[in-house]
Amino acid sequence: MTRASDFRRAEGGAAAVEFALIAPLFLLMLLTFIAFAIYLTAAHSLQQLTADAARTAVAGVSSDERTQLVQDFVNRSTINDAFLTKDKLTVTVATDPANANQFTVSASYDASALPIWNLYTFAMPNQTIRRYSTIRIGGM
């Protein structure tokens, strides 16, 4: 016959039970951190590309020339990121309708090919990353 005091002393499998309860949640959180790190790295690289393209386009006199400068910059750029490819990138240049003295370079990236969507994680952001950079033309 086993007594209650015997159960209190028998702790041999307690660590295994605790690990079995905590490990799936820990792995899920770890995969989520990795997935968000990859996503944020791609988003930051896209923002940097957009800002650099906008700084390059400020030399353009007309809207068409700014668009050409941005397209040339993107085509010549070596995207220094393992998660971005030029074929899934769309870049547009537009003059701000509310202020003719500034223009916006917008970039949209189809991130559906990133490996993060194959991980079993918590909710993830949109598969299309959108970033923009606005530049004022001239002085004040």
C-alpha positions in Angstrom: 0.0 0.0 0.0 1.4 3.4 -0.9 1.1 6.3 1.4 0.7 10.0 0.6 4.2 10.7 1.9 5.7 8.3 -0.7 4.2 10.5 -3.5 5.9 13.6 -2.1 9.3 11.9 -2.1 9.0 10.4 -5.6 10.1 13.3 -7.8 12.1 11.2 -10.4 9.8 12.1 -13.4 8.9 15.6 -12.4 11.5 17.2 -14.7 10.4 15.2 -17.7 6.7 16.1 -17.1 7.6 19.8 -16.7 9.7 19.7 -19.9 6.9 18.0 -21.8 4.5 20.8 -20.7 6.8 23.7 -21.4 8.9 22.6 -24.4 6.2 23.0 -27.1 5.4 26.5 -26.0 9.1 27.4 -25.8 9.7 26.0 -29.3 6.7 27.9 -30.7 7.9 31.2 -29.2 11.4 30.5 -30.5 10.2 29.9 -34.0 8.1 33.1 -33.8 11.1 35.1 -32.7 13.1 33.8 -35.6 10.3 34.4 -38.1 9.7 38.0 -36.9 13.5 38.6 -37.0 13.6 37.5 -40.6 10.5 39.6 -41.5 11.8 42.7 -39.7 15.2 42.3 -41.4 13.5 42.3 -44.8 11.3 45.2 -43.9 14.3 47.3 -42.7 16.2 46.5 -45.9 13.3 47.6 -48.0 13.0 50.8 -46.0 16.7 51.5 -46.5 16.4 50.8 -50.2 13.4 53.2 -50.5 15.3 55.9 -48.5 18.4 55.6 -50.7 16.3 55.6 -53.9 14.5 58.8 -52.7 17.8 60.5 -51.9 19.1 59.6 -55.4 16.0 60.9 -57.0 16.2 64.3 -55.4 18.6 65.3 -58.2 15.8 64.9 -60.8 14.2 68.1 -62.2 10.9 66.6 -63.4 8.8 63.7 -62.2 9.8 61.6 -65.1 13.5 62.2 -64.4 13.0 61.3 -60.7 11.2 58.1 -61.7 14.0 57.2 -64.1 16.7 57.9 -61.4 14.8 55.7 -58.9 14.5 52.8 -61.5 18.2 53.1 -62.4 19.1 53.1 -58.7 17.1 50.0 -58.0 18.3 48.2 -61.1 22.0 49.0 -60.3 21.7 48.4 -56.6 23.0 45.2 -55.0 20.4 44.5 -52.4 22.5 43.4 -49.5 20.0 41.2 -48.0 19.5 37.4 -48.2 15.7 37.8 -48.0 15.1 40.4 -50.8 15.1 39.8 -54.5 14.6 42.4 -57.2 12.0 40.3 -59.1 9.4 40.6 -56.3 10.0 44.4 -55.8 7.8 47.1 -57.1 8.9 50.7 -56.8 6.9 53.8 -57.7 7.6 57.6 -57.5 4.8 60.1 -57.2 4.6 63.8 -56.5 2.6 64.5 -53.3 -0.8 65.9 -54.4 -1.1 68.0 -51.3 2.4 69.6 -51.7 4.1 70.0 -55.1 7.4 70.5 -53.3 7.8 67.0 -52.2 7.6 63.5 -53.7 7.3 60.0 -52.3 9.1 56.9 -53.3 7.0 53.8 -52.4 8.2 50.2 -52.5 6.1 47.1 -52.2 7.7 43.7 -51.8 6.0 40.3 -52.1 7.4 38.4 -49.1 5.4 35.2 -49.7 8.6 33.4 -50.6 10.3 34.0 -47.3 10.8 30.8 -45.3 8.9 32.2 -42.3 5.5 31.3 -43.7 6.4 27.6 -43.5 7.1 27.8 -39.8 4.4 27.0 -37.3 4.3 30.2 -35.3 1.9 32.7 -33.8 0.1 35.1 -36.1 2.4 36.7 -38.7 2.1 40.1 -40.5 1.0 40.7 -44.0 2.9 38.9 -46.8 3.3 42.1 -48.7 5.8 44.6 -47.1 5.2 48.2 -48.0 7.5 51.1 -47.2 7.9 54.6 -48.4 10.1 57.6 -48.2 9.1 61.2 -48.7 11.6 63.9 -49.8 11.1 67.6 -50.0 12.4 69.3 -53.2 14.4 72.4 -52.7 14.9 74.4 -49.5 12.1 75.0 -47.1 
